């Protein structure tokens, strides 16, 4: 028996009278075909079955020796060992600032093979390019931001990797997915399915997704092979930190309007015997709004009520007080909506960063924050991940979702170790509103005390 393997537009063609796992017959080419994702499994099957085969799937670029001298901490080495034991596949979950990048650098060095790193933002593209260039002393390729350059070490955005799957899918034996929780999103999952890379590493501080799609990660990258929570590293490898929760009251006018609007929502649920216990339940309710005018009216009323709670005047007053009482802190303030970002920026003369902020202005604001010219920044979601801001000592959450992932990402912005830094996260919540439940969902039960000190 004999087989020949070839790469074809995100798939592996298996020629020969052999039915291998995950393949199906394609009469157009008179060969079996499988997603490139299963290339490693197919090779393993043929080797175990002692079937001779010619392998023409991978076509890596010419590669110099890839060695770097990074040293791993004990837990980083444990993470790398766990990944290797899992067949050099799987996801490593570590807090922001714990050195996930260093683990990937060491993995590339030990494998000494061409590798591509896939990241969600152009900021991360630049961070990875600089780090890879510094450690390996080679020119690094880039896909994204108008660049399309292939090198043995290449960094790509998720968007560019998706658009260039057929061009890149068989060029790298090792693929690293940074912020891997983005991968199961619709479209992006095809990157993993159509890349033939037998070695796969996922890096994230937040494995779970509210939509449950993280359940796809074991198939796409490999299962979770190592995990440490922030508290396991606080004080030694990360800054010590405290969590504070501050409750504020709506003004009488805000409370009256909130109660009126939210009652429209709850009355609709009661009259239609609808119970919302999970994100899936809420998604079903959203679908209902497409065919039920009253459901849509109820949803809009709920959203407006939450806007009142999330953007309460008392939150701005409390923010002013906290900033005035902590003049030496470097503060990142997070909100759910850009509307509040711009309002606070105008009222308190605080530099703002949103998705509308142009690259040059954003870089200038972050530079001034790092150098101490600005002591606080107000932002919505664009700084939740992928930005290295070791000087930040305090984070204030004025509003957000109930996502544990979002909470961990915002906490992570202030955890990077720097001298004797003691970080603080303050969450400001409107009392007697649905936001109190949203806040409770952010923190696991063992973390639900208003103040919990990590040592």
TACORFEN-V172974 format. One record per residue. N is the residue number from 1. RES is the residue in three letters. NEAR is the number of other ideal C-beta (glycine too) atoms within 8 Angstrom. Layout:
BEGIN
n = (N,N)
res = (RES,RES)
near = (NEAR,NEAR)
END
This chain:
BEGIN
n = (1,2,3,4,5,6,7,8,9,10,11,12,13,14,15,16,17,18,19,20,21,22,23,24,25,26,27,28,29,30,31,32,33,34,35,36,37,38,39,40,41,42,43,44,45,46,47,48,49,50,51,52,53,54,55,56,57,58,59,60,61,62,63,64,65,66,67,68,69,70,71,72,73,74,75,76,77,78,79,80,81,82,83,84,85,86,87,88,89,90,91,92,93,94,95,96,97,98,99,100,101,102,103,104,105,106,107,108,109,110,111,112,113,114,115,116,117,118,119,120,121,122,123,124,125,126,127,128,129,130,131,132,133,134,135,136,137,138,139,140,141,142,143,144,145,146,147,148,149,150,151,152,153,154,155,156,157,158,159,160,161,162,163,164,165,166,167,168,169,170,171,172,173,174,175,176,177,178,179,180,181,182,183,184,185,186,187,188,189,190,191,192,193,194,195,196,197,198,199,200,201,202,203,204,205,206,207,208,209,210,211,212,213,214,215,216,217,218,219,220,221,222,223,224,225,226,227,228,229,230,231,232,233,234,235,236,237,238,239,240,241,242,243,244,245,246,247,248,249,250,251,252,253,254,255,256,257,258,259,260,261,262,263,264,265,266,267,268,269,270,271,272,273,274,275,276,277,278,279,280,281,282,283,284,285,286,287,288,289,290,291,292,293,294,295,296,297,298,299,300,301,302,303,304,305,306,307,308,309,310,311,312,313,314,315,316,317,318,319,320,321,322,323,324,325,326,327,328,329,330,331,332,333,334,335,336,337,338,339,340,341,342,343,344,345,346,347,348,349,350,351,352,353,354,355,356,357,358,359,360,361,362,363,364,365,366,367,368,369,370,371,372,373,374,375,376,377,378,379,380,381,382,383,384,385,386,387,388,389,390,391,392,393,394,395,396,397,398,399,400,401,402,403,404,405,406,407,408,409,410,411,412,413,414,415,416,417,418,419,420,421,422,423,424,425,426,427,428,429,430,431,432,433,434,435,436,437,438,439,440,441,442,443,444,445,446,447,448,449,450,451,452,453,454,455)
res = (UNK,UNK,UNK,UNK,UNK,UNK,UNK,UNK,UNK,UNK,UNK,UNK,UNK,UNK,UNK,UNK,UNK,UNK,UNK,UNK,UNK,UNK,UNK,UNK,UNK,UNK,UNK,UNK,UNK,UNK,UNK,UNK,UNK,UNK,UNK,UNK,UNK,UNK,UNK,UNK,UNK,UNK,UNK,UNK,UNK,UNK,UNK,UNK,UNK,UNK,UNK,UNK,UNK,UNK,UNK,UNK,UNK,UNK,UNK,UNK,UNK,UNK,UNK,UNK,UNK,UNK,UNK,UNK,UNK,UNK,UNK,UNK,UNK,UNK,UNK,UNK,UNK,UNK,UNK,UNK,UNK,UNK,UNK,UNK,UNK,UNK,UNK,UNK,UNK,UNK,UNK,UNK,UNK,UNK,UNK,UNK,UNK,UNK,UNK,UNK,UNK,UNK,UNK,UNK,UNK,UNK,UNK,UNK,UNK,UNK,UNK,UNK,UNK,UNK,UNK,UNK,UNK,UNK,UNK,UNK,UNK,UNK,UNK,UNK,UNK,UNK,UNK,UNK,UNK,UNK,UNK,UNK,UNK,UNK,UNK,UNK,UNK,UNK,UNK,UNK,UNK,UNK,UNK,UNK,UNK,UNK,UNK,UNK,UNK,UNK,UNK,UNK,UNK,UNK,UNK,UNK,UNK,UNK,UNK,UNK,UNK,UNK,UNK,UNK,UNK,UNK,UNK,UNK,UNK,UNK,UNK,UNK,UNK,UNK,UNK,UNK,UNK,UNK,UNK,UNK,UNK,UNK,UNK,UNK,UNK,UNK,UNK,UNK,UNK,UNK,UNK,UNK,UNK,UNK,UNK,UNK,UNK,UNK,UNK,UNK,UNK,UNK,UNK,UNK,UNK,UNK,UNK,UNK,UNK,UNK,UNK,UNK,UNK,UNK,UNK,UNK,UNK,UNK,UNK,UNK,UNK,UNK,UNK,UNK,UNK,UNK,UNK,UNK,UNK,UNK,UNK,UNK,UNK,UNK,UNK,UNK,UNK,UNK,UNK,UNK,UNK,UNK,UNK,UNK,UNK,UNK,UNK,UNK,UNK,UNK,UNK,UNK,UNK,UNK,UNK,UNK,UNK,UNK,UNK,UNK,UNK,UNK,UNK,UNK,UNK,UNK,UNK,UNK,UNK,UNK,UNK,UNK,UNK,UNK,UNK,UNK,UNK,UNK,UNK,UNK,UNK,UNK,UNK,UNK,UNK,UNK,UNK,UNK,UNK,UNK,UNK,UNK,UNK,UNK,UNK,UNK,UNK,UNK,UNK,UNK,UNK,UNK,UNK,UNK,UNK,UNK,UNK,UNK,UNK,UNK,UNK,UNK,UNK,UNK,UNK,UNK,UNK,UNK,UNK,UNK,UNK,UNK,UNK,UNK,UNK,UNK,UNK,UNK,UNK,UNK,UNK,UNK,UNK,UNK,UNK,UNK,UNK,UNK,UNK,UNK,UNK,UNK,UNK,UNK,UNK,UNK,UNK,UNK,UNK,UNK,UNK,UNK,UNK,UNK,UNK,UNK,UNK,UNK,UNK,UNK,UNK,UNK,UNK,UNK,UNK,UNK,UNK,UNK,UNK,UNK,UNK,UNK,UNK,UNK,UNK,UNK,UNK,UNK,UNK,UNK,UNK,UNK,UNK,UNK,UNK,UNK,UNK,UNK,UNK,UNK,UNK,UNK,UNK,UNK,UNK,UNK,UNK,UNK,UNK,UNK,UNK,UNK,UNK,UNK,UNK,UNK,UNK,UNK,UNK,UNK,UNK,UNK,UNK,UNK,UNK,UNK,UNK,UNK,UNK,UNK,UNK,UNK,UNK,UNK,UNK,UNK,UNK,UNK,UNK,UNK,UNK,UNK,UNK,UNK,UNK,UNK,UNK,UNK,UNK,UNK,UNK,UNK,UNK,UNK,UNK,UNK,UNK,UNK,UNK,UNK,UNK,UNK,UNK,UNK,UNK)
near = (7,8,14,10,15,9,13,9,6,12,11,17,13,15,9,9,3,11,5,12,8,8,13,6,8,10,5,4,8,5,9,13,13,15,10,16,11,12,13,9,9,16,12,8,10,12,7,6,6,4,9,5,11,6,7,8,12,9,7,10,8,4,9,6,5,14,7,10,5,9,4,11,8,6,12,13,9,9,13,13,8,12,16,7,7,11,6,12,11,15,15,16,11,15,14,12,12,13,11,12,10,10,17,13,13,13,14,16,13,7,11,8,12,13,15,16,14,13,14,10,8,9,8,12,15,8,10,14,11,8,10,14,11,7,11,13,5,11,5,13,11,13,15,12,7,3,7,7,8,9,10,13,15,17,16,16,14,13,7,11,15,11,6,11,13,8,6,15,13,10,12,13,11,16,14,15,14,15,12,12,12,10,16,13,8,4,6,11,12,10,13,13,11,14,16,12,10,9,11,16,18,14,15,12,12,10,10,8,9,9,5,8,8,10,7,10,16,9,5,12,14,12,8,10,12,12,8,10,6,13,6,7,13,13,8,5,9,15,14,11,15,12,13,10,10,9,8,13,9,15,9,6,6,11,11,8,10,13,8,8,13,13,8,12,13,8,9,13,11,7,6,7,5,8,6,8,4,6,8,7,11,9,8,8,12,9,7,9,11,7,5,8,5,7,13,10,10,14,12,8,12,13,8,9,15,11,10,14,13,14,12,13,7,11,13,12,9,11,14,9,8,11,11,7,6,9,7,3,9,11,15,16,14,15,16,10,11,10,8,13,14,10,10,16,12,7,7,11,5,10,11,12,12,11,7,5,10,6,6,6,8,10,8,8,13,12,8,10,17,8,6,8,5,9,8,12,15,13,14,11,9,9,12,9,10,10,8,5,13,8,9,14,11,14,16,14,12,13,12,13,7,10,10,11,11,12,12,13,13,14,15,13,14,16,15,12,9,7,3,3,8,9,14,12,15,12,12,11,11,15,9,7,13,10,12,12,8,11,12,9,9,12,11,6,5,4,8,7,6,5,8,7,6,10,5)
END
